[in-house]
Amino acid sequence: MKKLIKGILSVSALVLFFASCGNSDEDSPSEAPSVAKVIPSFSPIGGFYKEKQSVSISCDDTEKIYYTITKKTYDDNGKWNERAWQTAVKNSKPTENSILYEKSFEIEDDCIIRAMAVKKDGTKRYAMTCFDFDLESNTDFSGTNLESPDWQNQVIYFLVTDRFANGNRENDKLTGLTDQNGNAYDESKVLPGQPVSGYNGGDLAGITQKLDYIKELGCTAIWITPPVKNQVAEGNYHGYHGYWASDFTKVDEHFGTLEDYQTLVDEAHKRGIAVIQDIVVNHTGDYQKISDNVQFTKEKIASGNTSDFKLNADSVPLNHPEQLPWAFNDIANLTEDEFENCSFYHFNSTITDFTNPAQRYTWQSSNLDDIATDNPVVRNLLRGSFRYWIDKAGIDGYRIDTVMYVEEDFFEDFINSTETGNLGIRPYAATKGKKDFINFGEAWSSDEKLVSGYTRSEIGQKRIDGMIYFPLRFAITDTISGGSRTDAISKVLMNRYKKDSNVYYQNPDRLVTWIDNHDTERFGKIMYGTPELVKAAYGIIFTIPGIPQLYYGVEQGFDGDDRAGMFAGSYKSAGQVQSQDYFGTDGEWFKYFQNLIAMRKENAVFRSNRLEILADTSSGAGLFAYVIQQTDSEGKAVDGSAKNKAIYIMNTSGVAQVLSNTCSLLAAGEEYKIISEVSACPSASELASVINIGKNKEAEAIIPGHSCAIYLLEKTNSSVADSSGVVKITSLPENTVSGNSLEIKGKATKAGLVKAVIDGDYSAAVETNVNANEEFSINLKTDSFNTGKIEVQLLLISEGGYYYSEKESFDFSRPYVFVKRIKDGVLDDNGVGIARGKVALPTDTSFIHQMDIMGVDVYRAGNNIRLGVMMNTLSNTWNPTSNYFDHVIFHLFISDGDDNTGCEYHPNYDYKLPENFGKWDYMYQCNGWGQAFYSCDGAGKDSLGKAVTPTPSNNPVVDWKNITNTEGLAKLKSTWNKYLKNEIAAGTEWQDVPGMIWFTIPANAIGNPANLSGYKFYINTYDFDMGNPRGMIVGKPEQYKYATSLSFEETGSSLNKESLSEDEINKIILDKTPKVIDELDASIILE
């Protein structure tokens, strides 16, 4: 069945749809209009109910109707009986031997009803529906009720239940768990090549035991991953995370019981902590396997051709969920009518085009079985399944997973329906005393039109309360880790309160702000060695409106795997477990977040404010600063007192920058005092303790590199002198500068030391001593300048005072010109070093040699470098959000040519770099979802080094406008082959080549060297998964795993093979196989 896409579905199709699922009972949920009933129609249409139902079936022009009722099959011990289920499904298609419908009948058990109408012309038409029930009110939550809080004043602690705390070791493994063949299955054992995958033992009881820890931190709400019964494994990973539902209405036994969940909520409420449950409405688990680029149609079903569909033989324990109707998941069991009109699933391949709404809504996301959320019966079922947890657990809100793969209008009723007997979750929660039952959705996108569209329709219909603020998170982390222009953050913040056709949030203050979560590489890992910038990121989200969210472990300084555990024995990293619990309350990071939360709680200006940008950059790393002013409940400014304003400042550059800016929210004579407990800078530097606002509303200070600070207004109306005009620029080039140097002139009314600051960079300022009232000149070299506007400011230091000139700018132009080309082999993405030719790609058809380097073109503009990497092919199948390519991670290594210093290893990838390159001084890693840049300080075989900025960048980004489909890629390959055959003359100016991946390396990223003679560059590729190198096994590759055919003998191991187990042998082979699939065979050496 195709989802209902606005403006596309025809009237005749609507008539057919409602005829199949319609009913005529006035008080029943989701009534359909009175239309011709072409196929059997049920009344009520089906859904989730709290009392038994009387069901009637009708169909126009019909002689007789037959029906079957299929129920769940459990044995006497309450365990699923698969043999009985398969028999029940086999017999579920109605025939003339089935029950003859004569009058309405009562049901009170979960069931699927299938009906067949024998028409007067002899034809047979089919339909089906599902009924789910909760008739046991005696199991409803009876613990402590918590009134809905003011959510904007809360701080959320998000945790992965399996990884947080183990409170009951008896539920770590399921008793009697088997795979589909009846073999015993150990879900705690990690799957080969996927070290993060195993169940660790964290549970609901563990969370309950750590509530006081969370409360001491200062968090007032917890968000837990889905506690519902899950698919245990699907062949590549385990379902420990909770997002692969088998039954939406049961607690997964690994996490405990319903009673355990009720105890958790009760104890949380006693402490004033709200509980938010993660839910999924888009999909179940990975039970269905559908061939690539297949969209099943009624015609395919009619032909009996379902060979592109099969059930997952590797799924554990079953190849289907246990809850109805999701257990009915085999397309071969559907009639044409049922497929077209009543199916509970969409039977389509994994999404390949994320810009296509029809694919986004009806195709599988990450191979997970797509629920037909346009089917009214399905909508009723899901609405009821999540009213259920309000009844049973007394929870306070929902976080909704993967909403961007569900049509937007689904949430209008799911959240807000006031339909009698079928309330949406918010009004239903209100009947239980939850007057403000929060809900917020996940849409993994930086497209604010898409994200905000899930909160309200174009005509103002309410949908989800708020969203996880992905656009801001991407802007913050990409800006910091990528050392890129900080005005990207400004743009998002300025969009937030817009109300136009592109951005219009229902309530911008309900956006959940965050830096880390379970699907992203920990920011502490990305920024390893530079904790000040991690604090800078969190400083932003705690000083703006919204609901800040912390991810478990960040308060313990976790900087490794994003799903590492908190308790002893839980997962740490590949092959390692945690040696201890991590619930201490005296550490630096715990105290930092405790202070940050307290700051927000104690000062309303950080929770409700209006914001104005004070400083940002339009090219590269540097300052980002804003001023906030407290607002009241009506959004009006609160004036006239201390602590009603604050300044946030961040310097993403590694060197000191000059802040000298004005802002309308500032007032002359204001004094802002630093909140030192939540500010940070490297130990060798010092932040200003006070910022005084000048006569012209200017805020002026020298901001240390890699620092952040929060200043709170302490005094107003202090007397200030007018320092404008003490130093000024008198002459700048009027024409565009293109040479290697230039002269600027100025004059000062005081004698002293003048620094000429370019683009705010205080550390690289050129200085000269000057006399009072005499013109002076300063010569500037342009080796590191980039084409564009260059900003100049003079800073006079005289008698202990600092005086700033007005900022002025000039145009600079130096094009990138061609230097050389390095060619590489074709289809040699099969390993490097001792494993060259011995590594095979994963078997999933989305791997199409995106890691195969064909060549690199080198361009230079002064001491700035641009590398164009030509790959065998490109893809964006997995919807990359930062750099627009996927299935590849690039590592670019840079050496100054002196191997007396540096690192010879590719950290964490089991590879010593080629001798023709030597040791690296800088390493840049870039993938579709982010980037990071490290110096060799502290780097080694298993350590990254120190994160530094500014950084190289994927600039310009891949332009997909000309590469939108398979035909486009084929054409592009032909273009590349021709391009590689063509010679480019030295000195040719750079121009973009469609599909080439460009890396621009600014001179200031590598320390502004005086010249680049002898500098070397080396590039290699692999793929990654959850922030780690993608899994590899010995032998044959699997769907998402590489395989190595390196032999034990080829590893050079001195151990006796005969004394080793197979697992030990395989570990040695894997440790010796570089996690590199292709490399540029010849290093790039500059002359």
Order of alpha helices (4+ residues) and beta strands (2+ residues): alpha-beta-beta-beta-beta-alpha-beta-beta-beta-beta-beta-alpha-alpha-alpha-beta-beta-beta-alpha-beta-beta-alpha-beta-alpha-alpha-alpha-beta-alpha-alpha-beta-alpha-beta-alpha-alpha-beta-alpha-alpha-beta-beta-beta-alpha-beta-beta-beta-beta-beta-beta-beta-beta-beta-beta-beta-beta-beta-beta-beta-beta-beta-beta-beta-beta-beta-beta-beta-beta-beta-beta-beta-alpha-beta-beta-beta-beta-beta-beta-alpha-beta-beta
